[in-house]
Amino acid sequence: MKRIAILLACAALALGAQATTQQDKMKSCNAEAKGKKGDERKAFMKECLSAGGAASAPAAPVADAAAAACDKSAADKKLHGAAAKSHVKKCMADAAAAPK
């Protein structure tokens, strides 16, 4: 249980850092997009936000939610160690393969 709490705390810390990075990128792209309108602005923002791997950021909250659900599932089943790790890994793979 202590390990799960530590993992959740680390995940929350990492998520907070990622959210700040994405917010900073959005502010920077918005500042650069001043004067652009309509389709031109939309295309510019898409390009700017996707530069540097930020395109995968919107999927992160979904993955984090799935990870939290999988961790909770392992805790509910009272799994520990390798069994919990294996359960979470399979759960995450199933969540990724599920139709959206």
Residue frames relative to the residue before (quaternion, step in Angstrom):
aa qw qx qy qz dx dy dz
M 1.0000 0.0000 0.0000 0.0000 0.00 0.00 0.00
K 0.6307 0.5419 -0.3222 0.4525 3.53 1.06 -0.82
R 0.6406 0.5279 -0.3151 0.4602 3.58 1.04 -0.81
I 0.6402 0.5186 -0.3264 0.4634 3.58 0.97 -0.82
A 0.6416 0.5193 -0.3211 0.4643 3.58 0.97 -0.82
I 0.6512 0.5038 -0.3095 0.4758 3.58 0.99 -0.83
L 0.6516 0.5115 -0.3129 0.4647 3.60 0.95 -0.86
L 0.6595 0.5005 -0.3102 0.4673 3.58 0.94 -0.84
A 0.6413 0.5172 -0.3244 0.4648 3.59 1.00 -0.76
C 0.6522 0.5008 -0.3088 0.4779 3.59 0.99 -0.81
A 0.6453 0.5173 -0.3182 0.4634 3.57 0.98 -0.82
A 0.6496 0.5105 -0.3164 0.4661 3.59 0.97 -0.83
L 0.6399 0.5197 -0.3181 0.4683 3.56 1.01 -0.79
A 0.6684 0.4915 -0.2959 0.4734 3.58 0.92 -0.90
L 0.6450 0.5194 -0.3209 0.4596 3.57 0.98 -0.82
G 0.6388 0.5298 -0.3235 0.4545 3.57 0.98 -0.80
A 0.6579 0.4962 -0.3058 0.4769 3.58 0.98 -0.81
Q 0.6537 0.5094 -0.3148 0.4627 3.58 0.98 -0.81
A 0.6423 0.5216 -0.3295 0.4547 3.59 0.94 -0.84
T 0.6445 0.5123 -0.3231 0.4667 3.59 0.97 -0.81
T 0.6390 0.5211 -0.3275 0.4615 3.60 0.95 -0.82
Q 0.6669 0.4928 -0.3008 0.4710 3.59 0.91 -0.90
Q 0.6452 0.5157 -0.3225 0.4624 3.59 0.99 -0.81
D 0.6421 0.5181 -0.3176 0.4672 3.57 0.99 -0.83
K 0.6452 0.5162 -0.3152 0.4667 3.57 0.99 -0.85
M 0.6445 0.5216 -0.3185 0.4595 3.59 0.98 -0.85
K 0.6465 0.5138 -0.3180 0.4658 3.60 0.96 -0.86
S 0.6681 0.5079 -0.2973 0.4553 3.55 0.91 -0.92
C 0.6712 0.4852 -0.2983 0.4745 3.60 0.93 -0.89
N 0.6219 0.5395 -0.3348 0.4584 3.59 1.04 -0.76
A 0.6515 0.5140 -0.3137 0.4615 3.56 0.97 -0.87
E 0.6792 0.4872 -0.2857 0.4687 3.58 0.99 -0.82
A 0.6767 0.5156 -0.2845 0.4418 3.59 1.14 -0.59
K 0.3582 0.7441 -0.4973 0.2660 3.62 1.23 0.02
G 0.7892 0.2974 -0.2404 0.4806 3.57 -0.94 0.93
K 0.6321 0.4965 -0.3391 0.4889 3.58 1.21 -0.32
K 0.0745 -0.8076 0.5848 0.0185 3.58 -1.05 0.75
G 0.8406 0.2560 -0.1639 0.4483 3.51 -1.33 0.37
D 0.8491 -0.1065 0.1094 0.5056 3.53 -1.03 -0.90
E 0.6050 0.5596 -0.3568 0.4399 3.57 1.08 -0.71
R 0.6681 0.4880 -0.2940 0.4786 3.59 0.95 -0.91
K 0.6411 0.5381 -0.3202 0.4437 3.56 0.95 -0.93
A 0.6721 0.4866 -0.2905 0.4764 3.59 0.91 -0.92
F 0.6484 0.5191 -0.3204 0.4555 3.57 0.96 -0.85
M 0.6720 0.5008 -0.2991 0.4563 3.59 0.87 -0.95
K 0.6302 0.5304 -0.3346 0.4577 3.57 0.99 -0.82
E 0.6744 0.4911 -0.2841 0.4726 3.57 0.91 -0.94
C 0.6766 0.5074 -0.2931 0.4460 3.57 0.88 -0.99
L 0.7139 0.4577 -0.2664 0.4581 3.59 0.83 -0.94
S 0.6793 0.4812 -0.3052 0.4625 3.59 1.07 -0.59
A 0.5250 0.6302 -0.4148 0.3940 3.60 1.20 -0.33
G 0.8259 0.2298 -0.1713 0.4856 3.58 -0.96 0.86
G 0.6589 -0.5629 0.3088 0.3919 3.57 1.11 0.56
A 0.4220 0.7151 -0.4702 0.2993 3.60 1.18 0.25
A 0.5073 0.6716 -0.4228 0.3361 3.61 1.20 -0.34
S 0.6784 0.4834 -0.3039 0.4623 3.59 1.07 -0.58
A 0.4740 0.7131 -0.4218 0.2980 3.61 1.21 -0.24
P 0.6478 0.5165 -0.3663 0.4236 3.67 0.83 -0.69
A 0.6398 0.5225 -0.3365 0.4521 3.61 1.07 -0.51
A 0.5160 0.6850 -0.3981 0.3258 3.60 1.19 -0.45
P 0.6651 0.4905 -0.3462 0.4441 3.64 0.78 -0.79
V 0.6198 0.5297 -0.3430 0.4666 3.58 1.07 -0.71
A 0.6676 0.4932 -0.2964 0.4725 3.58 0.93 -0.90
D 0.6452 0.5168 -0.3201 0.4628 3.59 1.01 -0.79
A 0.6374 0.5156 -0.3256 0.4710 3.58 1.01 -0.78
A 0.6514 0.5025 -0.3120 0.4752 3.58 0.99 -0.84
A 0.6413 0.5226 -0.3234 0.4594 3.59 0.97 -0.82
A 0.6508 0.5075 -0.3163 0.4677 3.58 0.96 -0.83
A 0.6560 0.5045 -0.3098 0.4681 3.58 0.98 -0.86
C 0.6585 0.5043 -0.3056 0.4675 3.58 0.99 -0.82
D 0.6347 0.5167 -0.3251 0.4738 3.60 1.02 -0.79
K 0.6499 0.5090 -0.3121 0.4702 3.57 0.97 -0.85
S 0.6311 0.5384 -0.3276 0.4522 3.56 1.00 -0.84
A 0.6545 0.5037 -0.3058 0.4737 3.58 0.97 -0.87
A 0.6551 0.5043 -0.3101 0.4696 3.58 1.00 -0.82
D 0.6420 0.5275 -0.3221 0.4537 3.58 0.99 -0.83
K 0.7025 0.4349 -0.2538 0.5029 3.57 1.09 -0.72
K 0.3874 -0.7585 0.4383 0.2871 3.56 1.39 0.05
L 0.2984 0.7447 -0.5271 0.2802 3.55 0.99 0.95
H 0.0849 -0.7911 0.6053 0.0226 3.55 -1.11 0.76
G 0.8346 0.2544 -0.1647 0.4600 3.53 -1.30 0.38
A 0.8541 -0.0880 0.0944 0.5038 3.52 -1.01 -0.94
A 0.6225 0.5461 -0.3441 0.4426 3.59 1.05 -0.72
A 0.6606 0.4898 -0.3053 0.4801 3.59 0.96 -0.84
K 0.6475 0.5255 -0.3133 0.4544 3.56 0.95 -0.89
S 0.6588 0.5054 -0.2955 0.4725 3.57 0.95 -0.89
H 0.6434 0.5260 -0.3156 0.4581 3.57 0.97 -0.89
V 0.6726 0.4921 -0.2949 0.4675 3.59 0.88 -0.97
K 0.6375 0.5323 -0.3285 0.4498 3.60 0.96 -0.84
K 0.6791 0.4709 -0.2890 0.4833 3.60 0.88 -0.92
C 0.6311 0.5412 -0.3224 0.4527 3.58 0.98 -0.86
M 0.6677 0.4946 -0.2953 0.4715 3.59 0.93 -0.90
A 0.6411 0.5135 -0.3259 0.4681 3.60 1.01 -0.79
D 0.6450 0.5112 -0.3153 0.4725 3.59 1.02 -0.83
A 0.6531 0.5159 -0.3122 0.4580 3.59 1.00 -0.83
A 0.6572 0.5072 -0.3062 0.4659 3.58 1.02 -0.79
A 0.7018 0.4659 -0.2615 0.4713 3.58 1.06 -0.76
A 0.5315 0.6477 -0.4086 0.3620 3.60 1.20 -0.39
P 0.5071 -0.6378 0.4717 0.3370 3.61 -1.00 0.73
K 0.3749 -0.7540 0.5062 0.1860 3.53 -1.05 0.85
